[in-house]
Amino acid sequence: MKTYEELVQEYRKRQHDTVVDTIASGLTYLDEIAVDMGLLEETGIWTELTESVSGLLPFVIISASEGSKVLLGRKPGVTGLKDGAYRMVKSGAAMGVGAAVAGMTGFWAAIPVTMGVRALFDRYRSKALTGMRVQGRINRLRELNRFIRQEEAPAEENAATAAEPAVIAAGEVS
């Protein structure tokens, strides 16, 4: 079982990934905000380039960060793949909801909504994993209880068997 310090360190690492993903998701709206502020024109190659790059940026960052963790040996490959896939799904859903909000209200409202959707995903996953951990511990306690009872049963039988010759020697045979 992990110690308290290991759990705290793991939680801090998870929060770092959330911050990086949130910033990357926010940067997807950078080109639209720049157009709204008048920094970029709505037509031109620069706008086209920023639109395509900013849309893929969160997924590139997620792939690079998870891949580097696997290559550096901080995560097994399967875990890195699962974590990367989850982060990409979370980012895609958040960006989709953010795009819908941006279409209805504007891009300034999309950034907080995108961050909120990501936070809801994290909260749901945290609660789901907590439930799984609690269920796993309950199952381990049941197995331990069953094992202890199995160990006690032969000990009681051995004690009863050892007491029978003393009863026979005393002449109290039934």
N, C-alpha and C positions, 0 to 999 in steps of 0.2 A: 504494500500500500504506500502511496506517495505521502511524503511529509507535508506539513503545512507550508514550509518555505518553498518546496517544489511546486505546490499548487499555486502559490502567489506568483512565482516566477513565470509559470506557464500562462497564468491569466494576464500578466503584464505583456507578454509576447503577443497574445491574442489581441489585446487592445492596440498594440502597435500596428498590426496588420489592418485593423479596422480603420485607424486614422489614415493610413496610406491609401486604402481603398476608397475612403470617403473623399479624400483630396483628389484622387484620380477621377472619381465619378463627377466631382464638381468641375474639373477641368474640361469635361466633355461639353459643357455649356459655354466655355470660354469664347469660342468664335461667335456665338450668337450674342453674347453680352458685349463683345467688342463691336459688333455691328450696331447693336442698340445704342451704345455710347458714342458712336460715330468714329471710332478708331479705325474701323475697316469699312470699306465699301461692300455693298451686298453682292457685287459681281466681281469677278477677277480670279486669277489663279491662286492668290494667297488665301482667299476665303475658301475655295475648293479644297486646298491642301489642308488647312486647319480643320475643316469639317471632317475630312476622312481620317486624319491623324487623331483628332480628339475623340472620335467615336471608338477607335480601337485602343486608345491609350490605357484605360483601366485593365483590359484583358492582357495587354502586353506586360504591364507592371505586375499583374498577378502571376502570369506565367514565369516571368523572370525571378520574382521573389520566391515562389514555391520551388522552381527548378534549382535555384542557388542553394536553398535549404537541403534539398536532396543531394546535390553534388558535394556540398560541404559535410555531409553525413549527419546533419542535425535532425533529419527526418528520414524514415524509410520511404522507399519509392511509392509504395501503395498508399501510404498516409498522405504523402505530398500530392499524389494524383487526386485523392478524395478531397483534400482540403482545397486544392486549386479549383476543382470542379464546383465545389460548394460556393467558393468565393466568386467564381464567374457567374453562377446562376444568381447569386444574391445581387451582384452588380448589374447584371442584365435586367433583372426584375425591377431594381431600383431605378435604373435609367429609363426603362419603359414607362413606369409610373411618372417619373419626372418629366418625360417627354409629353405625356398626356396632360399633365398639369401646365407645362410650358405652353402647350397649344391653347389651353383655355384661359390662362391668366397672364402668362409672361414668364420669361426665363429667371427672373429674380425669385419667384416663388418656387421654381423647380428645384433649386439647390437644397433648401431645407426639407422639402418633401422627399427628395432622393436620400438624404441623410437619415430621415425618419424611417423610411422603408428598410434601409440597411440595419438600423437599430432594432426594428421589430423582428427582422430575420435572426439577428444575434440573440435577442431575448428569447425567441421561440426555441432556438437550438439549445441555448443554455438550459432552459427548463426541461426540454426533452431529454437532454443528456443527464441532467440531475436525476430525473425519474429512472432512467436506465441504470445509473450508478447505484441508486437506492435499492432497486430491484435485485441487482447483482449481489449487493451486500446481504440482503435478506436471504437470497438463495445460498450464499456461502455460510451464513449462520445456521441455516437449516441443515446443511450438509455436516457442519461441525457438530451440531447437536445430535444428529443421527450417528455419527462416528463415535461420539462419546458414549452414547447409549449402547452401541455395539461392543465397545471396550468394557463397559461396566457389566454387561450381561455375562460374558465368560468368567469374569472375576468373581461374580456372585455364585456361578455354578461351581467354580473351583473351591470356593469357601464352603459351599453346601456339601460337596463331595468329601472334603477333608473332615467335616464334622460327622459324617456317617460312621466311620470306624470307631470314633469315640462313643457314639451311642450304642453300637453293637457291643463294644467292650464292656460297657456298663450293664449290659443285660436288658436293655430296654428295647427289645426288638418287637415290632408289632406284627 
